[in-house]
Amino acid sequence: MLLMFFTFTAMFYSNAITDQSADAFSSQVLQRGATGNDVIELQARLQYIGLYKGKIDGIFGWGTYWGVRNFQKNYGLAVDGIVGPKTKQKLNGVSKYYKDWVLEQIRTGAKFTHYGGTPLAKQTIPKKATTQTKQATTAENTEKAANIPSGFSANDIKLMANAVYGEARGEPYIGQVAVAAVILNRVQSPSFPNTVSGVIFEPRAFTAVADGQIWLTPNESAKKAVVDAMNGWDPTGEAIYYFNPATATSKWIWSRPLIKTIGKHRFCK
């Protein structure tokens, strides 16, 4: 009888810990723009396995989006940045979520992380007495830093979004990513300037610069296309030139070896 009592007690204690660390998502499908407790859990689980370094705040922004895409890529799932049943199931299986602890840190305004293998007590930084304005500024800067791909500045993203919108706003989404990829391929090529601004404003390089469309306000699609390209998506196969055969006036551009056609543009070596 005594053995049965200790066995039952041990099972109860074990289940209490398991419930705390394996709290599952709801049935909600999550994507960029979503908010709430499911997003908090998503960010915490991604951070647990080292794929999200931003603030756990329940806002599905660009940092969370890229954490999801990298997770999907690493675990052989469809890479779309959308958190459906299969992504949730895999994430539940490879991570833990200390729900009560995380929500308490958010409630008290503490700065914290949720990395696996690190004791929770060491992941909490006591909140310092600051003004409300300073807190808001810090949170905003943290979110911005999480959203900018490594190696690029906010100005790089803005300028490239302007260029993509001016050059390819009528193209399918993959064609917009392709234009952004060409800009980045030129930055890496010894034949072109080694900065985003240098490539875009090189004389006679882009029609949008010549006719002023570079200064149009880009839409969200152009911005997203730039971030996709910055994070490694190159649908062109490493092209450094592209042109629209229906409007091209340069005979030289037709001499460039064709890699592929995407939308109305031919992408070349």
LINHUWO-V327120 format. One record per residue. N is the residue number from 0. PSI is psi in degrees with one decimal (NA if undefined). NEAR is the number of other ideal C-beta (glycine too) atoms within 10 Angstrom. Layout:
# LINHUWO-V327120
n=N psi=PSI near=NEAR
n=N psi=PSI near=NEAR
This chain:
# LINHUWO-V327120
n=0 psi=-43.0 near=4
n=1 psi=-40.7 near=6
n=2 psi=-41.4 near=7
n=3 psi=-37.2 near=8
n=4 psi=-47.6 near=9
n=5 psi=-36.3 near=9
n=6 psi=-44.6 near=10
n=7 psi=-42.2 near=10
n=8 psi=-43.8 near=10
n=9 psi=-40.7 near=10
n=10 psi=-39.6 near=10
n=11 psi=-46.0 near=9
n=12 psi=-41.6 near=10
n=13 psi=-42.8 near=10
n=14 psi=-34.6 near=10
n=15 psi=-41.8 near=9
n=16 psi=-42.2 near=10
n=17 psi=-44.0 near=11
n=18 psi=-36.6 near=11
n=19 psi=-33.7 near=14
n=20 psi=-5.8 near=13
n=21 psi=31.1 near=14
n=22 psi=128.1 near=18
n=23 psi=159.2 near=12
n=24 psi=164.3 near=21
n=25 psi=-173.6 near=11
n=26 psi=0.6 near=9
n=27 psi=132.9 near=14
n=28 psi=129.6 near=14
n=29 psi=139.2 near=23
n=30 psi=174.8 near=15
n=31 psi=132.8 near=16
n=32 psi=-16.3 near=10
n=33 psi=154.4 near=18
n=34 psi=165.7 near=13
n=35 psi=-171.5 near=14
n=36 psi=-33.7 near=16
n=37 psi=-35.6 near=19
n=38 psi=-36.1 near=22
n=39 psi=-46.7 near=20
n=40 psi=-42.6 near=25
n=41 psi=-49.6 near=28
n=42 psi=-40.6 near=28
n=43 psi=-42.6 near=25
n=44 psi=-40.7 near=24
n=45 psi=-40.1 near=25
n=46 psi=-34.4 near=25
n=47 psi=-37.7 near=22
n=48 psi=13.2 near=18
n=49 psi=17.7 near=13
n=50 psi=5.0 near=20
n=51 psi=123.5 near=25
n=52 psi=5.7 near=14
n=53 psi=-169.4 near=21
n=54 psi=135.2 near=22
n=55 psi=98.1 near=22
n=56 psi=0.3 near=17
n=57 psi=16.7 near=19
n=58 psi=116.8 near=18
n=59 psi=84.0 near=23
n=60 psi=-164.0 near=20
n=61 psi=-37.3 near=21
n=62 psi=-42.7 near=23
n=63 psi=-41.5 near=30
n=64 psi=-45.9 near=21
n=65 psi=-28.1 near=23
n=66 psi=-42.2 near=24
n=67 psi=-46.6 near=27
n=68 psi=-43.0 near=20
n=69 psi=-38.3 near=18
n=70 psi=-47.6 near=24
n=71 psi=-40.8 near=20
n=72 psi=-44.3 near=13
n=73 psi=-28.9 near=13
n=74 psi=19.0 near=14
n=75 psi=27.2 near=8
n=76 psi=167.7 near=17
n=77 psi=125.7 near=11
n=78 psi=97.0 near=14
n=79 psi=-3.0 near=12
n=80 psi=7.9 near=22
n=81 psi=132.0 near=16
n=82 psi=94.2 near=25
n=83 psi=-167.0 near=15
n=84 psi=-43.1 near=10
n=85 psi=-41.4 near=12
n=86 psi=-42.2 near=22
n=87 psi=-44.6 near=21
n=88 psi=-45.8 near=12
n=89 psi=-40.8 near=16
n=90 psi=-40.2 near=25
n=91 psi=-34.5 near=16
n=92 psi=-23.2 near=9
n=93 psi=3.3 near=13
n=94 psi=170.8 near=22
n=95 psi=158.9 near=17
n=96 psi=110.0 near=24
n=97 psi=79.7 near=19
n=98 psi=-55.1 near=18
n=99 psi=-42.4 near=11
n=100 psi=-45.7 near=18
n=101 psi=-48.3 near=22
n=102 psi=-32.8 near=16
n=103 psi=-39.5 near=13
n=104 psi=-41.8 near=21
n=105 psi=-42.7 near=16
n=106 psi=-39.2 near=8
n=107 psi=-3.6 near=11
n=108 psi=19.3 near=8
n=109 psi=148.5 near=13
n=110 psi=132.8 near=14
n=111 psi=165.5 near=19
n=112 psi=178.7 near=18
n=113 psi=42.8 near=23
n=114 psi=136.9 near=14
n=115 psi=142.1 near=12
n=116 psi=-4.7 near=7
n=117 psi=125.7 near=11
n=118 psi=139.7 near=7
n=119 psi=-36.6 near=13
n=120 psi=-28.4 near=7
n=121 psi=-4.5 near=9
n=122 psi=3.1 near=18
n=123 psi=126.3 near=16
n=124 psi=119.4 near=11
n=125 psi=140.0 near=7
n=126 psi=130.0 near=13
n=127 psi=153.1 near=8
n=128 psi=111.8 near=4
n=129 psi=166.8 near=11
n=130 psi=157.4 near=8
n=131 psi=-34.9 near=7
n=132 psi=-41.9 near=8
n=133 psi=-38.5 near=10
n=134 psi=-43.9 near=13
n=135 psi=-40.1 near=11
n=136 psi=-42.6 near=12
n=137 psi=-44.2 near=13
n=138 psi=-41.1 near=12
n=139 psi=-43.5 near=10
n=140 psi=-37.2 near=10
n=141 psi=-44.3 near=16
n=142 psi=-41.6 near=16
n=143 psi=-42.4 near=14
n=144 psi=-37.2 near=13
n=145 psi=-25.5 near=19
n=146 psi=-13.7 near=17
n=147 psi=119.4 near=16
n=148 psi=147.8 near=17
n=149 psi=135.8 near=6
n=150 psi=-3.4 near=7
n=151 psi=155.1 near=17
n=152 psi=166.9 near=11
n=153 psi=-34.9 near=11
n=154 psi=-36.5 near=10
n=155 psi=-45.7 near=21
n=156 psi=-44.9 near=21
n=157 psi=-46.6 near=14
n=158 psi=-42.3 near=21
n=159 psi=-37.5 near=27
n=160 psi=-40.2 near=23
n=161 psi=-44.4 near=22
n=162 psi=-44.5 near=27
n=163 psi=-42.9 near=29
n=164 psi=-43.0 near=23
n=165 psi=-33.4 near=22
n=166 psi=-30.7 near=26
n=167 psi=24.4 near=26
n=168 psi=-19.5 near=17
n=169 psi=0.8 near=9
n=170 psi=159.3 near=20
n=171 psi=162.4 near=13
n=172 psi=-43.4 near=15
n=173 psi=-30.5 near=14
n=174 psi=-31.1 near=23
n=175 psi=-42.1 near=30
n=176 psi=-38.6 near=26
n=177 psi=-42.2 near=27
n=178 psi=-42.8 near=31
n=179 psi=-39.6 near=29
n=180 psi=-38.3 near=26
n=181 psi=-42.2 near=26
n=182 psi=-46.5 near=24
n=183 psi=-36.6 near=20
n=184 psi=-35.1 near=20
n=185 psi=-37.9 near=21
n=186 psi=-36.1 near=18
n=187 psi=-14.6 near=11
n=188 psi=137.0 near=13
n=189 psi=-10.6 near=5
n=190 psi=-5.6 near=6
n=191 psi=167.1 near=16
n=192 psi=154.0 near=15
n=193 psi=20.7 near=11
n=194 psi=156.5 near=12
n=195 psi=-48.2 near=23
n=196 psi=-38.1 near=14
n=197 psi=-40.9 near=13
n=198 psi=-47.7 near=24
n=199 psi=-38.4 near=23
n=200 psi=13.2 near=15
n=201 psi=134.3 near=13
n=202 psi=133.1 near=7
n=203 psi=19.3 near=8
n=204 psi=-41.1 near=18
n=205 psi=133.4 near=20
n=206 psi=-37.6 near=15
n=207 psi=-30.5 near=21
n=208 psi=-42.1 near=19
n=209 psi=-38.4 near=11
n=210 psi=4.9 near=9
n=211 psi=-1.6 near=9
n=212 psi=-11.6 near=16
n=213 psi=-23.1 near=19
n=214 psi=5.2 near=9
n=215 psi=153.0 near=13
n=216 psi=118.1 near=8
n=217 psi=153.7 near=22
n=218 psi=178.6 near=14
n=219 psi=-32.2 near=9
n=220 psi=-42.9 near=18
n=221 psi=-40.9 near=25
n=222 psi=-43.5 near=20
n=223 psi=-38.9 near=20
n=224 psi=-39.7 near=28
n=225 psi=-45.9 near=31
n=226 psi=-39.3 near=21
n=227 psi=-45.0 near=23
n=228 psi=-40.9 near=25
n=229 psi=-27.2 near=22
n=230 psi=14.2 near=15
n=231 psi=-1.1 near=12
n=232 psi=115.4 near=17
n=233 psi=91.2 near=17
n=234 psi=-5.7 near=19
n=235 psi=-14.6 near=26
n=236 psi=39.1 near=12
n=237 psi=34.4 near=13
n=238 psi=149.6 near=25
n=239 psi=0.8 near=21
n=240 psi=153.4 near=20
n=241 psi=156.4 near=24
n=242 psi=159.5 near=18
n=243 psi=111.7 near=15
n=244 psi=-20.9 near=11
n=245 psi=-20.6 near=6
n=246 psi=-5.6 near=8
n=247 psi=134.4 near=13
n=248 psi=-9.5 near=6
n=249 psi=125.1 near=9
n=250 psi=-31.3 near=7
n=251 psi=-39.1 near=8
n=252 psi=-27.4 near=15
n=253 psi=-14.4 near=12
n=254 psi=-11.3 near=8
n=255 psi=135.2 near=16
n=256 psi=126.8 near=8
n=257 psi=133.3 near=12
n=258 psi=-53.3 near=17
n=259 psi=165.3 near=13
n=260 psi=131.4 near=12
n=261 psi=117.5 near=21
n=262 psi=-129.3 near=18
n=263 psi=-1.2 near=16
n=264 psi=140.9 near=22
n=265 psi=128.6 near=20
n=266 psi=130.0 near=27
n=267 psi=163.5 near=19
n=268 psi=NA near=12
